[in-house]
Amino acid sequence: MALLFINIKKKEKMENVFNMVNGFFGKMTTLLMGLLSFGIIAEVLFGSPVFGMSIIENVMDLIKMFGDNGVVGLIALVIMYHLLEKK
């Protein structure tokens, strides 16, 4: 009986750790998407790169990379969309 209780406690702890890590990465993704949006808007408004790098050029290079890879690039793009999609 004690062994069962210990296993249940370990399972609860692992679920808590997983939820904490999942929440952390979810919040970091939200923060980075906000910074990306801010960088694009600032670069469009002011016409110069933000933080020393051109975010629009980097996004365009990323899209070009997906386009150059054909079907594999399309599959990767769909996977990235589903990872970043809010539920």
Buried (B, 14 or more C-beta within 10 A) or exposed (E): EEEEEEEEEEEEEEEEEEEEEEEEEEEEEEEEEEEEEEBBEBBEEEEEBBEEEBBEEEEEEEEEEBEEEEEEBEEEBEEEEEEEEEE
